[in-house]
Structure formats: structure tokens, C-alpha cells
Amino acid sequence: MNLSYWEIKTWLSNIDFTIVGSGIVGLNCALRLKEKFPKAKILILEKGMLPQGASTKNAGFACFGSLSEIIDDLKDHTEEETLNLVTQRFNGLKRLRETLGDRSIAYKNWGGYELFLKTDTELYQSCLEQHHTINTLLEPLFKAPVFQWKATSSGFNQVQPKYSFNAFEGQIDTGKMMEALVLKVQGLGIKILNNCTVESYEDLINSVEIRTNHFSFSTKNLFIATNGFSKALNLTEVVPARAQVLITEPIPNLHFKGTFHLDKGYYYFRNIDGRVLLGGGRHLDFKTEETTEFGETALIQGQLEQLLKTTILPNTDFKIDHRWSGIMGVGKQKKALVKKLSNHVFCGVRLGGMGIAIGSTIGKELADLLD
């Protein structure tokens, strides 16, 4: 790129902190750095026209884990570790709401539900038997029973007679949330450069040399917040995970509102603007969905449509209005990867599909790695 003196001087000189990724983590990292170092010059680099990955492409669930997900977590984590995971998600949601305000993110506390298919008898029975145990585990955090059983709404089909209900969860408008975050960051004088991909970096004695697809420059410190795209910057502990989504055209008198999980959280749906947003199905083809390429597959999209026809909207005509996908960052551990990589390089990645819940907190923790 043929940069002018003015462009180099204004945008690419004397940079204190450079953040890679303008998603939830990157923007919250910038806010925290500006709070700690008000006079610092901060630059955010974003590979997409809009924030790539999952921050603007998620389903907008303000959730911290369904009953079956938490039970499943206990298979690989201790009770203390599981409680810590839920606590981080709960506190992260609280921080997000306090940072932006409920109105600006269109937060609705309509609760979270978990449906169980008639074919999922074993999972259903396991959740019925263990919900008191999970409520006891979460009691120190919520000071009340989190999960209750209610008769399943008559609008659903081929499901068990009861569903799990969680009054502490809600939903947001993802687009409004990200717009509010971007405006807040830019209002503090923090610059964002879009369509700029970081290809490599080198940590030197007193600075980090960054090479992008357009130019190279120097920064005092580098913060990596690319989550699903982190392997490109040699963060091999993060595996990309594509999540496919569809949304219907508006449906008159839609019979439900709230956020819903199905099949251990591998499917999820909600109401939004009189429509049904439905996503998931990654477990149908894990290997193919370990990709950083956006797109949809016939296998998963077909199953999503089938789920709409047979279970969610069994007696309702509907049309699919739009389809898209997002890229998450997952790994063997559900705990996010927040650490110092070298003298001047830090990372906050591997959010495991919980970006809305923990992104604000991880952004703060990432910034706080700097002494």
C-alpha cells in the first residue's frame, strides 16, 4: 500500500497498544486499556469489513449453560471448576449489561429453556434426576434454584412432556450490541482499521513488529483477540468451529418467546422480530465444521429445516429468509486461553461459543495481563 506521510503519522506511528480483532473481546480489551492508560494510543486491526468470527454472527443468547450442558461439564471438570465456569459467564453478562446498558443491546429477560426430544429419553431422565444437584451446586452464586421443570408448551411437537426453565437467562440484539461497543470505543479516540489482516509479528526488545496484508508497522504491545482465527497466528490450542444459522420470515402469532436449547445445546433457537432464528448441528459433521471458511452445508441446513418442520413449527407454514455462519474458537478445555505469549504479546482467545457471556470479562482480563 502506498501510504502518505500523513497516514503513517496519524494512524501508524507511536502506537502503544495494537489489538488484533474487533469482536467482543478486542473491543472490551481496548476499553479496559483506555481506562488504565487514558493517554495511550490504541489501534485495532480487523480482517473483515465488519467484525469477523462470531461477534456479529451469533444467535444473541445471554446464557451461561443449559441443564444438560452443565451436567456434561461435570464429566470433565470438578464441581469447583464447573461453578467457576458458570460464575465467569454470569459475571461477564453482568459486565456487558453494565458497560452498554440494557436498552442499547435490547436485552430481554424472557428466560432460557431446554427441550428434550422424545428419542432423548436417557438424557431427559438424567436431567430430571440431577437437576437438584445442579441447583445445589449453583446456589452460592444465584441464591435461588436456577432450573425448574415446566409442562412443555403445546406449540412444540415430538418432545418430552416437560422442559427445563431458567429464569436468569435472556436474549439480546447482537447487531445493536456490537454497534454500541464500536461507537463507545471510537468515542474514546481508539482507531479501528478494517479489511486489515495480520499475517505475522515479531516480538523485539522494546516493541513488536507487525506485518499486515497492506503494510508493516511497530507497536509497543500486541493483544491477540482473534478467537476462531487464532491458528493463523500460531495459537495451536484453538480449534475453529463453524456454526451455521438460519432465520425465517416473520411468522404471525409466533407461539413462543425466549431462548431454547435442544440436544445438549448443539441446537438452539429463539424469537426475534417475530421470526425464528435457529442454529447448530455442528455435531453432525465435526470435522467439516472445523474450518475458518464461512458457508453452509446441505447436511446441516437440511437438518435445521427438518427440526423446524417437525418440532419447532410443526403446524405452521414458514419460509427461510436468510442463512449465514460464524466461526467460534474451541478446544479441549472450556476455560478461555488468556495468557502472556512473550514480553510484549498477549492473547485472549478460545471462548468456546460463550462470547456474549464471557467476552467482556476476557477482554478485561486480556488488558490486565499488562503489568
C-alpha atoms as a printed R data frame, in Angstrom:
    type eleno elety resid chain resno       x       y      z
1   ATOM     1    CA   MET     A     1   0.000   0.000  0.000
2   ATOM     2    CA   ASN     A     2   1.320   3.427 -0.972
3   ATOM     3    CA   LEU     A     3   0.849   5.298  2.305
4   ATOM     4    CA   SER     A     4   1.309   9.036  2.668
5   ATOM     5    CA   TYR     A     5   3.320  10.773  5.344
6   ATOM     6    CA   TRP     A     6   0.040  11.912  6.927
7   ATOM     7    CA   GLU     A     7  -1.408   8.390  7.024
8   ATOM     8    CA   ILE     A     8   1.709   6.952  8.627
9   ATOM     9    CA   LYS     A     9   1.982   9.796 11.131
10  ATOM    10    CA   THR     A    10  -1.698   9.746 12.180
11  ATOM    11    CA   TRP     A    11  -2.591   6.059 12.133
12  ATOM    12    CA   LEU     A    12   0.618   4.021 12.329
13  ATOM    13    CA   SER     A    13   3.135   5.930 14.479
14  ATOM    14    CA   ASN     A    14   3.826   5.915 18.238
15  ATOM    15    CA   ILE     A    15   1.274   3.182 18.923
16  ATOM    16    CA   ASP     A    16   1.171   1.948 22.496
17  ATOM    17    CA   PHE     A    17  -1.266  -0.923 22.062
18  ATOM    18    CA   THR     A    18  -2.384  -2.818 18.969
19  ATOM    19    CA   ILE     A    19  -5.308  -5.234 19.223
20  ATOM    20    CA   VAL     A    20  -5.982  -7.878 16.572
21  ATOM    21    CA   GLY     A    21  -9.722  -8.466 16.236
22  ATOM    22    CA   SER     A    22 -12.602  -6.023 16.716
23  ATOM    23    CA   GLY     A    23 -15.019  -8.513 18.246
24  ATOM    24    CA   ILE     A    24 -16.390  -8.520 21.778
25  ATOM    25    CA   VAL     A    25 -13.025  -9.403 23.342
26  ATOM    26    CA   GLY     A    26 -10.955  -6.973 21.302
27  ATOM    27    CA   LEU     A    27 -13.258  -4.015 21.890
28  ATOM    28    CA   ASN     A    28 -13.544  -4.695 25.621
29  ATOM    29    CA   CYS     A    29  -9.772  -5.047 25.815
30  ATOM    30    CA   ALA     A    30  -9.477  -1.603 24.201
31  ATOM    31    CA   LEU     A    31 -11.965  -0.106 26.691
32  ATOM    32    CA   ARG     A    32 -10.032  -1.513 29.636
33  ATOM    33    CA   LEU     A    33  -6.660  -0.338 28.294
34  ATOM    34    CA   LYS     A    34  -8.054   3.171 27.767
35  ATOM    35    CA   GLU     A    35  -9.387   3.121 31.335
36  ATOM    36    CA   LYS     A    36  -5.963   2.142 32.701
37  ATOM    37    CA   PHE     A    37  -3.891   4.307 30.323
38  ATOM    38    CA   PRO     A    38  -6.037   7.311 29.282
39  ATOM    39    CA   LYS     A    39  -3.287   8.917 27.173
40  ATOM    40    CA   ALA     A    40  -2.317   5.727 25.309
41  ATOM    41    CA   LYS     A    41  -2.621   5.479 21.529
42  ATOM    42    CA   ILE     A    42  -4.630   2.336 20.736
43  ATOM    43    CA   LEU     A    43  -5.150   0.747 17.320
44  ATOM    44    CA   ILE     A    44  -7.492  -2.148 16.487
45  ATOM    45    CA   LEU     A    45  -6.953  -4.205 13.329
46  ATOM    46    CA   GLU     A    46  -9.894  -6.140 11.861
47  ATOM    47    CA   LYS     A    47  -9.614  -8.529  8.916
48  ATOM    48    CA   GLY     A    48 -13.235  -8.075  7.840
49  ATOM    49    CA   MET     A    49 -15.414  -5.208  6.704
50  ATOM    50    CA   LEU     A    50 -17.340  -5.875  9.946
51  ATOM    51    CA   PRO     A    51 -16.094  -7.870 12.936
52  ATOM    52    CA   GLN     A    52 -15.440 -11.366 11.604
53  ATOM    53    CA   GLY     A    53 -15.759 -14.627 13.505
54  ATOM    54    CA   ALA     A    54 -18.797 -14.868 15.745
55  ATOM    55    CA   SER     A    55 -19.283 -11.476 17.405
56  ATOM    56    CA   THR     A    56 -21.765 -10.177 14.796
57  ATOM    57    CA   LYS     A    57 -22.930 -13.626 13.651
58  ATOM    58    CA   ASN     A    58 -24.067 -15.319 16.872
59  ATOM    59    CA   ALA     A    59 -27.632 -16.059 17.991
60  ATOM    60    CA   GLY     A    60 -27.758 -13.382 20.695
61  ATOM    61    CA   PHE     A    61 -28.177 -15.709 23.673
62  ATOM    62    CA   ALA     A    62 -27.437 -14.126 27.059
63  ATOM    63    CA   CYS     A    63 -26.924 -17.549 28.605
64  ATOM    64    CA   PHE     A    64 -24.494 -19.418 30.855
65  ATOM    65    CA   GLY     A    65 -25.271 -23.076 30.093
66  ATOM    66    CA   SER     A    66 -28.327 -25.303 29.878
67  ATOM    67    CA   LEU     A    67 -29.034 -28.006 32.458
68  ATOM    68    CA   SER     A    68 -27.669 -30.820 30.272
69  ATOM    69    CA   GLU     A    69 -24.579 -28.767 29.319
70  ATOM    70    CA   ILE     A    70 -23.673 -28.197 32.973
71  ATOM    71    CA   ILE     A    71 -24.229 -31.878 33.770
72  ATOM    72    CA   ASP     A    72 -21.976 -32.716 30.815
73  ATOM    73    CA   ASP     A    73 -19.316 -30.282 32.074
74  ATOM    74    CA   LEU     A    74 -19.128 -32.219 35.331
75  ATOM    75    CA   LYS     A    75 -17.843 -35.245 33.410
76  ATOM    76    CA   ASP     A    76 -14.613 -33.408 32.552
77  ATOM    77    CA   HIS     A    77 -14.422 -30.773 35.291
78  ATOM    78    CA   THR     A    78 -14.592 -30.770 39.065
79  ATOM    79    CA   GLU     A    79 -17.560 -29.167 40.811
80  ATOM    80    CA   GLU     A    80 -15.387 -26.172 41.664
81  ATOM    81    CA   GLU     A    81 -14.236 -25.787 38.047
82  ATOM    82    CA   THR     A    82 -17.807 -26.076 36.771
83  ATOM    83    CA   LEU     A    83 -19.051 -23.470 39.234
84  ATOM    84    CA   ASN     A    84 -16.182 -21.199 38.198
85  ATOM    85    CA   LEU     A    85 -17.178 -21.544 34.516
86  ATOM    86    CA   VAL     A    86 -20.781 -20.586 35.267
87  ATOM    87    CA   THR     A    87 -19.661 -17.751 37.556
88  ATOM    88    CA   GLN     A    88 -17.438 -16.291 34.842
89  ATOM    89    CA   ARG     A    89 -20.313 -16.403 32.339
90  ATOM    90    CA   PHE     A    90 -22.801 -14.879 34.783
91  ATOM    91    CA   ASN     A    91 -20.414 -12.078 35.765
92  ATOM    92    CA   GLY     A    92 -19.485 -11.497 32.124
93  ATOM    93    CA   LEU     A    93 -23.121 -10.967 31.174
94  ATOM    94    CA   LYS     A    94 -23.495  -8.568 34.082
95  ATOM    95    CA   ARG     A    95 -20.418  -6.630 32.928
96  ATOM    96    CA   LEU     A    96 -21.722  -6.448 29.342
97  ATOM    97    CA   ARG     A    97 -25.063  -5.070 30.504
98  ATOM    98    CA   GLU     A    98 -23.413  -2.541 32.822
99  ATOM    99    CA   THR     A    99 -20.972  -1.410 30.107
100 ATOM   100    CA   LEU     A   100 -23.572  -0.776 27.407
101 ATOM   101    CA   GLY     A   101 -26.962  -0.636 29.163
102 ATOM   102    CA   ASP     A   102 -29.904  -2.957 28.562
103 ATOM   103    CA   ARG     A   103 -31.648  -0.614 26.134
104 ATOM   104    CA   SER     A   104 -28.686  -0.318 23.762
105 ATOM   105    CA   ILE     A   105 -28.373  -4.104 23.456
106 ATOM   106    CA   ALA     A   106 -32.169  -4.748 23.530
107 ATOM   107    CA   TYR     A   107 -31.821  -7.110 26.480
108 ATOM   108    CA   LYS     A   108 -34.959  -9.131 27.215
109 ATOM   109    CA   ASN     A   109 -35.159 -11.312 30.324
110 ATOM   110    CA   TRP     A   110 -37.532 -13.880 28.817
111 ATOM   111    CA   GLY     A   111 -35.735 -16.857 30.288
112 ATOM   112    CA   GLY     A   112 -33.909 -19.869 28.902
113 ATOM   113    CA   TYR     A   113 -35.456 -23.249 28.122
114 ATOM   114    CA   GLU     A   114 -34.182 -26.708 27.304
115 ATOM   115    CA   LEU     A   115 -36.360 -29.018 25.240
116 ATOM   116    CA   PHE     A   116 -35.830 -32.779 25.074
117 ATOM   117    CA   LEU     A   117 -36.787 -34.861 22.039
118 ATOM   118    CA   LYS     A   118 -38.915 -37.946 22.629
119 ATOM   119    CA   THR     A   119 -35.979 -40.005 21.353
120 ATOM   120    CA   ASP     A   120 -33.681 -38.477 24.033
121 ATOM   121    CA   THR     A   121 -35.160 -40.498 26.921
122 ATOM   122    CA   GLU     A   122 -31.807 -41.211 28.586
123 ATOM   123    CA   LEU     A   123 -30.736 -37.541 28.513
124 ATOM   124    CA   TYR     A   124 -34.172 -36.449 29.747
125 ATOM   125    CA   GLN     A   125 -34.117 -38.860 32.684
126 ATOM   126    CA   SER     A   126 -30.565 -37.855 33.584
127 ATOM   127    CA   CYS     A   127 -31.568 -34.179 33.756
128 ATOM   128    CA   LEU     A   128 -34.695 -34.969 35.793
129 ATOM   129    CA   GLU     A   129 -32.589 -36.898 38.298
130 ATOM   130    CA   GLN     A   130 -29.728 -34.418 38.569
131 ATOM   131    CA   HIS     A   131 -31.377 -31.002 38.450
132 ATOM   132    CA   HIS     A   132 -31.496 -30.732 42.273
133 ATOM   133    CA   THR     A   133 -27.753 -31.494 42.389
134 ATOM   134    CA   ILE     A   134 -27.041 -28.762 39.836
135 ATOM   135    CA   ASN     A   135 -29.272 -26.273 41.658
136 ATOM   136    CA   THR     A   136 -27.378 -27.008 44.882
137 ATOM   137    CA   LEU     A   137 -24.058 -26.509 43.089
138 ATOM   138    CA   LEU     A   138 -25.171 -23.118 41.731
139 ATOM   139    CA   GLU     A   139 -26.885 -21.927 44.922
140 ATOM   140    CA   PRO     A   140 -23.865 -19.909 46.198
141 ATOM   141    CA   LEU     A   141 -23.919 -17.839 43.000
142 ATOM   142    CA   PHE     A   142 -27.643 -17.324 42.321
143 ATOM   143    CA   LYS     A   143 -29.033 -17.566 45.880
144 ATOM   144    CA   ALA     A   144 -32.049 -19.384 44.425
145 ATOM   145    CA   PRO     A   145 -32.864 -22.558 42.449
146 ATOM   146    CA   VAL     A   146 -31.805 -21.937 38.833
147 ATOM   147    CA   PHE     A   147 -33.543 -24.764 36.971
148 ATOM   148    CA   GLN     A   148 -37.249 -25.592 37.225
149 ATOM   149    CA   TRP     A   149 -39.427 -28.080 35.338
150 ATOM   150    CA   LYS     A   150 -42.489 -26.869 33.437
151 ATOM   151    CA   ALA     A   151 -45.033 -28.525 31.190
152 ATOM   152    CA   THR     A   152 -43.851 -28.237 27.589
153 ATOM   153    CA   SER     A   153 -45.752 -25.678 25.515
154 ATOM   154    CA   SER     A   154 -48.404 -27.181 23.215
155 ATOM   155    CA   GLY     A   155 -46.826 -25.489 20.196
156 ATOM   156    CA   PHE     A   156 -43.888 -27.914 20.084
157 ATOM   157    CA   ASN     A   157 -44.007 -31.491 18.792
158 ATOM   158    CA   GLN     A   158 -42.108 -34.763 19.281
159 ATOM   159    CA   VAL     A   159 -40.701 -33.597 22.614
160 ATOM   160    CA   GLN     A   160 -40.799 -34.815 26.204
161 ATOM   161    CA   PRO     A   161 -43.732 -33.628 28.405
162 ATOM   162    CA   LYS     A   162 -41.582 -31.264 30.480
163 ATOM   163    CA   TYR     A   163 -38.862 -28.773 29.697
164 ATOM   164    CA   SER     A   164 -36.241 -27.178 31.890
165 ATOM   165    CA   PHE     A   165 -36.710 -23.463 32.563
166 ATOM   166    CA   ASN     A   166 -34.102 -20.974 33.761
167 ATOM   167    CA   ALA     A   167 -35.407 -17.538 34.777
168 ATOM   168    CA   PHE     A   168 -31.915 -15.989 34.941
169 ATOM   169    CA   GLU     A   169 -31.197 -16.064 31.181
170 ATOM   170    CA   GLY     A   170 -32.211 -13.655 28.448
171 ATOM   171    CA   GLN     A   171 -31.549 -12.538 24.898
172 ATOM   172    CA   ILE     A   172 -30.004  -9.545 23.161
173 ATOM   173    CA   ASP     A   173 -29.823  -7.958 19.707
174 ATOM   174    CA   THR     A   174 -26.302  -8.873 18.559
175 ATOM   175    CA   GLY     A   175 -26.127  -6.120 15.949
176 ATOM   176    CA   LYS     A   176 -27.119  -3.416 18.417
177 ATOM   177    CA   MET     A   177 -24.617  -4.738 20.965
178 ATOM   178    CA   MET     A   178 -21.697  -4.603 18.538
179 ATOM   179    CA   GLU     A   179 -22.712  -1.222 17.156
180 ATOM   180    CA   ALA     A   180 -22.859   0.170 20.697
181 ATOM   181    CA   LEU     A   181 -19.431  -1.288 21.524
182 ATOM   182    CA   VAL     A   182 -17.840   0.137 18.365
183 ATOM   183    CA   LEU     A   183 -19.324   3.592 18.986
184 ATOM   184    CA   LYS     A   184 -18.162   3.556 22.609
185 ATOM   185    CA   VAL     A   185 -14.624   2.608 21.589
186 ATOM   186    CA   GLN     A   186 -14.426   5.156 18.768
187 ATOM   187    CA   GLY     A   187 -15.845   7.826 21.073
188 ATOM   188    CA   LEU     A   188 -12.727   7.420 23.212
189 ATOM   189    CA   GLY     A   189 -10.440   8.121 20.245
190 ATOM   190    CA   ILE     A   190  -9.488   4.495 19.634
191 ATOM   191    CA   LYS     A   191  -8.937   3.814 15.929
192 ATOM   192    CA   ILE     A   192 -10.224   0.743 14.068
193 ATOM   193    CA   LEU     A   193  -8.801  -0.264 10.687
194 ATOM   194    CA   ASN     A   194 -10.986  -2.742  8.796
195 ATOM   195    CA   ASN     A   195 -10.035  -5.104  5.957
196 ATOM   196    CA   CYS     A   196  -6.587  -5.415  7.512
197 ATOM   197    CA   THR     A   197  -5.229  -8.921  8.153
198 ATOM   198    CA   VAL     A   198  -2.247  -9.500 10.423
199 ATOM   199    CA   GLU     A   199  -0.009 -12.029  8.669
200 ATOM   200    CA   SER     A   200   2.856 -12.229 11.152
201 ATOM   201    CA   TYR     A   201   4.571 -10.454 14.018
202 ATOM   202    CA   GLU     A   202   7.960 -10.405 15.729
203 ATOM   203    CA   ASP     A   203   8.464  -9.505 19.373
204 ATOM   204    CA   LEU     A   204  11.621  -7.389 19.579
205 ATOM   205    CA   ILE     A   205  13.400  -5.998 22.642
206 ATOM   206    CA   ASN     A   206  11.270  -2.886 23.079
207 ATOM   207    CA   SER     A   207   8.473  -3.315 20.554
208 ATOM   208    CA   VAL     A   208   6.537  -5.679 18.284
209 ATOM   209    CA   GLU     A   209   6.925  -5.510 14.514
210 ATOM   210    CA   ILE     A   210   3.615  -6.303 12.786
211 ATOM   211    CA   ARG     A   211   3.206  -7.284  9.148
212 ATOM   212    CA   THR     A   212  -0.263  -6.995  7.600
213 ATOM   213    CA   ASN     A   213  -1.594  -7.629  4.098
214 ATOM   214    CA   HIS     A   214  -1.267  -3.879  3.435
215 ATOM   215    CA   PHE     A   215   1.691  -2.539  5.446
216 ATOM   216    CA   SER     A   216   4.153  -3.144  8.292
217 ATOM   217    CA   PHE     A   217   4.495  -1.054 11.439
218 ATOM   218    CA   SER     A   218   5.719  -1.088 15.019
219 ATOM   219    CA   THR     A   219   3.758  -1.151 18.291
220 ATOM   220    CA   LYS     A   220   4.828  -1.288 21.926
221 ATOM   221    CA   ASN     A   221   2.424  -4.136 22.814
222 ATOM   222    CA   LEU     A   222   0.256  -6.573 20.876
223 ATOM   223    CA   PHE     A   223  -3.014  -8.152 22.065
224 ATOM   224    CA   ILE     A   224  -4.431 -11.068 20.049
225 ATOM   225    CA   ALA     A   225  -8.231 -11.415 20.231
226 ATOM   226    CA   THR     A   226  -8.948 -13.352 17.026
227 ATOM   227    CA   ASN     A   227 -10.567 -16.398 18.684
228 ATOM   228    CA   GLY     A   228 -11.603 -18.779 15.855
229 ATOM   229    CA   PHE     A   229  -8.863 -17.463 13.549
230 ATOM   230    CA   SER     A   230  -6.068 -17.766 16.116
231 ATOM   231    CA   LYS     A   231  -4.287 -20.680 14.415
232 ATOM   232    CA   ALA     A   232  -3.161 -18.262 11.707
233 ATOM   233    CA   LEU     A   233  -1.081 -16.564 14.412
234 ATOM   234    CA   ASN     A   234   0.338 -19.886 15.687
235 ATOM   235    CA   LEU     A   235  -2.076 -20.363 18.590
236 ATOM   236    CA   THR     A   236  -2.482 -24.097 18.040
237 ATOM   237    CA   GLU     A   237  -4.530 -24.653 21.236
238 ATOM   238    CA   VAL     A   238  -7.530 -23.070 19.487
239 ATOM   239    CA   VAL     A   239  -9.626 -25.074 17.009
240 ATOM   240    CA   PRO     A   240 -12.002 -23.212 14.667
241 ATOM   241    CA   ALA     A   241 -15.636 -24.287 14.863
242 ATOM   242    CA   ARG     A   242 -18.158 -23.093 12.306
243 ATOM   243    CA   ALA     A   243 -21.736 -22.544 13.474
244 ATOM   244    CA   GLN     A   244 -24.484 -22.459 10.852
245 ATOM   245    CA   VAL     A   245 -27.634 -20.399 11.349
246 ATOM   246    CA   LEU     A   246 -30.887 -19.654  9.543
247 ATOM   247    CA   ILE     A   247 -33.770 -17.279 10.160
248 ATOM   248    CA   THR     A   248 -37.365 -17.433  8.940
249 ATOM   249    CA   GLU     A   249 -39.533 -14.716  7.518
250 ATOM   250    CA   PRO     A   250 -41.896 -13.159 10.113
251 ATOM   251    CA   ILE     A   251 -44.472 -15.638 11.445
252 ATOM   252    CA   PRO     A   252 -47.858 -14.283 12.611
253 ATOM   253    CA   ASN     A   253 -48.646 -15.102 16.251
254 ATOM   254    CA   LEU     A   254 -45.407 -16.969 16.909
255 ATOM   255    CA   HIS     A   255 -46.182 -19.321 19.800
256 ATOM   256    CA   PHE     A   256 -43.067 -18.796 21.952
257 ATOM   257    CA   LYS     A   257 -40.530 -16.282 23.177
258 ATOM   258    CA   GLY     A   258 -37.233 -16.900 24.926
259 ATOM   259    CA   THR     A   259 -34.020 -18.752 24.194
260 ATOM   260    CA   PHE     A   260 -34.198 -22.515 23.705
261 ATOM   261    CA   HIS     A   261 -31.603 -25.300 23.697
262 ATOM   262    CA   LEU     A   262 -32.008 -28.810 22.315
263 ATOM   263    CA   ASP     A   263 -29.771 -31.891 22.197
264 ATOM   264    CA   LYS     A   264 -27.166 -30.804 24.817
265 ATOM   265    CA   GLY     A   265 -27.084 -27.322 23.328
266 ATOM   266    CA   TYR     A   266 -25.997 -28.476 19.862
267 ATOM   267    CA   TYR     A   267 -29.221 -26.887 18.559
268 ATOM   268    CA   TYR     A   268 -30.502 -23.514 19.728
269 ATOM   269    CA   PHE     A   269 -33.367 -21.266 18.681
270 ATOM   270    CA   ARG     A   270 -35.118 -18.073 19.736
271 ATOM   271    CA   ASN     A   271 -37.684 -15.487 18.698
272 ATOM   272    CA   ILE     A   272 -36.507 -12.222 17.149
273 ATOM   273    CA   ASP     A   273 -38.672  -9.630 15.354
274 ATOM   274    CA   GLY     A   274 -41.490 -12.151 15.003
275 ATOM   275    CA   ARG     A   275 -39.151 -14.666 13.358
276 ATOM   276    CA   VAL     A   276 -37.483 -17.893 14.424
277 ATOM   277    CA   LEU     A   277 -33.687 -17.915 14.477
278 ATOM   278    CA   LEU     A   278 -32.285 -21.451 14.567
279 ATOM   279    CA   GLY     A   279 -28.667 -22.589 14.608
280 ATOM   280    CA   GLY     A   280 -26.424 -25.526 15.394
281 ATOM   281    CA   GLY     A   281 -25.929 -29.028 14.055
282 ATOM   282    CA   ARG     A   282 -22.132 -28.888 14.206
283 ATOM   283    CA   HIS     A   283 -22.109 -32.324 15.860
284 ATOM   284    CA   LEU     A   284 -23.498 -33.858 12.667
285 ATOM   285    CA   ASP     A   285 -20.125 -33.347 10.979
286 ATOM   286    CA   PHE     A   286 -17.488 -32.099 13.427
287 ATOM   287    CA   LYS     A   287 -14.545 -32.485 11.028
288 ATOM   288    CA   THR     A   288 -16.055 -30.455  8.198
289 ATOM   289    CA   GLU     A   289 -17.075 -27.721 10.637
290 ATOM   290    CA   GLU     A   290 -13.503 -27.336 11.939
291 ATOM   291    CA   THR     A   291 -12.921 -24.589  9.391
292 ATOM   292    CA   THR     A   292 -12.334 -20.851  9.113
293 ATOM   293    CA   GLU     A   293 -14.321 -20.741  5.859
294 ATOM   294    CA   PHE     A   294 -17.757 -19.177  6.080
295 ATOM   295    CA   GLY     A   295 -20.564 -21.079  4.371
296 ATOM   296    CA   GLU     A   296 -23.373 -23.579  4.778
297 ATOM   297    CA   THR     A   297 -23.703 -27.290  4.043
298 ATOM   298    CA   ALA     A   298 -26.723 -29.189  2.750
299 ATOM   299    CA   LEU     A   299 -26.427 -31.732  5.581
300 ATOM   300    CA   ILE     A   300 -26.727 -29.231  8.431
301 ATOM   301    CA   GLN     A   301 -29.108 -26.795  6.753
302 ATOM   302    CA   GLY     A   302 -31.380 -29.692  5.828
303 ATOM   303    CA   GLN     A   303 -31.443 -30.903  9.422
304 ATOM   304    CA   LEU     A   304 -32.179 -27.395 10.714
305 ATOM   305    CA   GLU     A   305 -35.146 -27.105  8.357
306 ATOM   306    CA   GLN     A   306 -36.347 -30.572  9.369
307 ATOM   307    CA   LEU     A   307 -36.216 -29.554 13.021
308 ATOM   308    CA   LEU     A   308 -38.348 -26.511 12.239
309 ATOM   309    CA   LYS     A   309 -40.942 -28.647 10.438
310 ATOM   310    CA   THR     A   310 -41.185 -31.498 12.930
311 ATOM   311    CA   THR     A   311 -40.509 -29.922 16.338
312 ATOM   312    CA   ILE     A   312 -40.433 -26.113 16.492
313 ATOM   313    CA   LEU     A   313 -43.129 -25.102 13.971
314 ATOM   314    CA   PRO     A   314 -44.957 -28.393 13.314
315 ATOM   315    CA   ASN     A   315 -48.279 -26.875 12.233
316 ATOM   316    CA   THR     A   316 -47.073 -23.598 10.781
317 ATOM   317    CA   ASP     A   317 -46.101 -22.596  7.263
318 ATOM   318    CA   PHE     A   318 -42.759 -20.818  7.139
319 ATOM   319    CA   LYS     A   319 -40.160 -19.607  4.679
320 ATOM   320    CA   ILE     A   320 -36.417 -19.297  5.237
321 ATOM   321    CA   ASP     A   321 -35.389 -15.684  4.771
322 ATOM   322    CA   HIS     A   322 -31.630 -15.861  5.279
323 ATOM   323    CA   ARG     A   323 -28.737 -18.201  6.174
324 ATOM   324    CA   TRP     A   324 -25.255 -17.466  7.493
325 ATOM   325    CA   SER     A   325 -22.412 -18.892  9.565
326 ATOM   326    CA   GLY     A   326 -19.959 -17.735 12.221
327 ATOM   327    CA   ILE     A   327 -16.564 -19.032 13.329
328 ATOM   328    CA   MET     A   328 -16.028 -19.833 17.009
329 ATOM   329    CA   GLY     A   329 -12.832 -20.872 18.802
330 ATOM   330    CA   VAL     A   330 -12.954 -24.071 20.857
331 ATOM   331    CA   GLY     A   331 -10.505 -26.514 22.440
332 ATOM   332    CA   LYS     A   332 -10.123 -29.478 24.762
333 ATOM   333    CA   GLN     A   333 -10.687 -27.182 27.737
334 ATOM   334    CA   LYS     A   334 -13.739 -24.965 28.156
335 ATOM   335    CA   LYS     A   335 -11.650 -22.413 30.011
336 ATOM   336    CA   ALA     A   336 -10.642 -19.480 27.809
337 ATOM   337    CA   LEU     A   337  -6.973 -19.070 26.908
338 ATOM   338    CA   VAL     A   338  -5.782 -15.779 28.405
339 ATOM   339    CA   LYS     A   339  -2.024 -15.533 28.759
340 ATOM   340    CA   LYS     A   340   1.212 -13.700 28.062
341 ATOM   341    CA   LEU     A   341   2.917 -15.188 24.994
342 ATOM   342    CA   SER     A   342   6.148 -13.186 25.137
343 ATOM   343    CA   ASN     A   343   7.476  -9.897 26.521
344 ATOM   344    CA   HIS     A   344   5.065  -7.672 24.593
345 ATOM   345    CA   VAL     A   345   2.490 -10.095 23.173
346 ATOM   346    CA   PHE     A   346  -0.698 -11.312 24.903
347 ATOM   347    CA   CYS     A   347  -3.749 -13.354 23.873
348 ATOM   348    CA   GLY     A   348  -7.384 -13.762 24.932
349 ATOM   349    CA   VAL     A   349  -8.968 -16.494 22.811
350 ATOM   350    CA   ARG     A   350 -10.826 -19.872 22.852
351 ATOM   351    CA   LEU     A   351 -14.204 -18.666 24.115
352 ATOM   352    CA   GLY     A   352 -15.949 -21.962 23.338
353 ATOM   353    CA   GLY     A   353 -19.142 -20.477 21.934
354 ATOM   354    CA   MET     A   354 -19.720 -18.309 25.025
355 ATOM   355    CA   GLY     A   355 -18.562 -14.998 23.563
356 ATOM   356    CA   ILE     A   356 -21.565 -12.953 24.677
357 ATOM   357    CA   ALA     A   357 -21.326 -14.351 28.200
358 ATOM   358    CA   ILE     A   358 -17.579 -14.085 28.748
359 ATOM   359    CA   GLY     A   359 -16.278 -11.754 26.029
360 ATOM   360    CA   SER     A   360 -16.438  -8.624 28.203
361 ATOM   361    CA   THR     A   361 -14.607 -10.323 31.069
362 ATOM   362    CA   ILE     A   362 -11.988 -11.935 28.820
363 ATOM   363    CA   GLY     A   363 -11.329  -8.554 27.203
364 ATOM   364    CA   LYS     A   364 -10.703  -7.041 30.632
365 ATOM   365    CA   GLU     A   365  -8.505  -9.957 31.716
366 ATOM   366    CA   LEU     A   366  -6.524  -9.660 28.488
367 ATOM   367    CA   ALA     A   367  -5.827  -5.961 29.103
368 ATOM   368    CA   ASP     A   368  -4.952  -6.659 32.733
369 ATOM   369    CA   LEU     A   369  -2.158  -9.053 31.690
370 ATOM   370    CA   LEU     A   370  -0.101  -5.940 31.064
371 ATOM   371    CA   ASP     A   371   1.778  -5.069 34.247
